């Protein structure tokens, strides 16, 4: 079974600074997808960024970027120019690329990192 | 994209009672997923609900405790039965969208007293 590990239960960053959240995962599959989700106090899960495992290029979405190291099974999230609105729980998640063929397209989540942004 | 309406958004229930959570999607989807998020914890998959067949439950979750209905391709319900304080959690429904998207309902915060 796939496992996702986030070793940082809490992180804090000064506003306008950069922070990196760590995520490692374990899988025997070669093709899969990785995600970072943000969950603010409203409980709504919001997709921040995703990475296809077959792509070597790291995904970037505005101030958010990832460092995807497939061999090391590492998938960290970098938030640049942190803003107060970035404060939330961040979850790293894994999805198999087998998809609907096996019904295995649910997400496996890490335990989350609570990010605090200090004004 | 898909928009998911989940209700109720929160409820406080007496132990021993049951609560049914509804999830309505604005598009037809094959599979819907129900997750539980216990206080301060991550999301754990309860079951996968396919239209026209019985839900598939993950280890540690049973149909008698969490019966699921999936009457059509846009709607599903999860019932939390015979509740105890340990069932106090956030329950979320989700749909997969293609290979790289997943959309979530707003979550139901359940408190059992």
Interface residues (C-beta under 8 A of the other chain):
Chain A: X33 X35 X42 X43 X44 X45 X47 X50 X52 X91 X95 X97 X99 X100 X103 X105 X106 X107 X108 X109 X110 X111 X112
Chain B: X30 X31 X33 X41 X42 X43 X44 X45 X48 X50 X56 X90 X92 X94 X96 X99 X100 X101 X102 X104 X106 X107 X109
